Amino acid sequence: MTDLELAWTLPSPALLGLAAVAIALLLLLIIKARLHAFIALVIVSVLTALASGIRPGDLIEVLYDGFGSTLASVALLVGLGAMLGRMLELSGGAEVLTDSLIRLFGQKRAPLALGVTSLLFGFPIFFDAGLVVMLPIIFTIARRLGGSLLLYAMPAAMAFSAMHIFVPPHPGPVAASGLLGANVGLVLICGLIIAIPTWYLTGYLFGLIIGRRIDVAVPDVLSGGKNSAFAEFSSKPKLSHVIILLVLPLILIFLNTGLNFAGEAGWVDVESTPIASLRLLGETPIALLITVIMAMWLLGWRQNKGPSLVETVVDSALGPVCSIILITGAGGMFGGVLRASGIGDSLADSLAALGLPVIVAGFVIAAIVRIAQGSATVALTTAAALVQPIVVGSPDLSSLQVVAIVLSLAAGSVFASHVNDSGFWLVSRFFGMDTKTTLKTWTVAESLLGAVGFIFSFALYGIVSLF
């Protein structure tokens, strides 16, 4: 929503206090009062909007804007991803790939295998889409080997998060590179250098630690539980067919991101009909749609499963994820209200006046704006816009130092994912964790990812400064 006029404007300290009270009230309603997260998010969003000065006549539009914009990016991905996951799960495809991974890496290295696979998939695929595609494999391995789901899910989820935050062609680092005039190729190389060890420390090793301390059962969100109605759908597909279904969206999405990158470099005309058509095939919802149709053929029709059975299996995937979609949308609504109230902008302006070194100031601004309003993209672009006058054209900064600043902003933008972040609710519901457990696991892991990523970025900045 643009050009929103507030009934009154609160000073920055009051806005900060309002955000803190809103988050505390939300946690109280969900954890103590045991109110459903969707209802709690809607109630707190309404109260926060009115308290921040949003006019009653504008309230519904603000709520719709935050809710709708989140669903636009999440609902299609979660719905199609859940269909693909259900097909892989019930056809035995996930079990076939699980057997191969365990034979290749061994049972003890299963979390590492899932993490490395997710790092590769996470290069072109966005966090939410990649996670949904990998979930049936994660769940099947967790059921097979036993132990907490977090032991297997955290390394994979954090791998997608690390790649999404630090490595082009994902939108965050690309946008920050554009604002600060950084070389995208250098950002890609240095982003990989930082993302991989950061993931190893905060995703893999930390995932092993919390996986041994916190027991989370494998949910039935994709498998539908022990449902004998699907016993007919039990013949296992070939490993090659499963690999095709996992690699197909990877190839299509990589085609899209590669063409976009080539367009920005001036190598191709992205508006021409042939290139635009190829880019369309690689848009994430279209890529997943193509993959779901291919799965229906390879895992169903080609295996002599009747159309009615395949339709039943695909339809059964949507019911369990409705709650996930609605709660995620409500999380986006809450974050949208916080953005519309001006909380993030006020905090950013106040922090910009502290006089910190640019790489530290950028990280702190991005982190606090992220904590205040939830969106990593908004946090990253806000911080980049504020440090832009200092960075762009500065004779004192080398190209590698500018890259280090971009990566420090990216690290700040992922810090402390919590209840105002739609991704928090996506992880919470897909992993079957309550809010308190998600705060103790996912929020801590994302905070570590941001902190360690900043340390590596700062080290790169310092090393380059010596030469």
Salt bridges, closest charged atoms under 4 A:
GLU89 OE2 - ARG143 NH1 2.67
GLU95 OE2 - ARG144 NH2 3.60
GLU95 OE2 - LYS236 NZ 3.14
ASP99 OD1 - ARG144 NH1 2.62
ASP220 OD1 - ARG143 NH2 3.87
ASP421 OD2 - ARG370 NH2 3.28
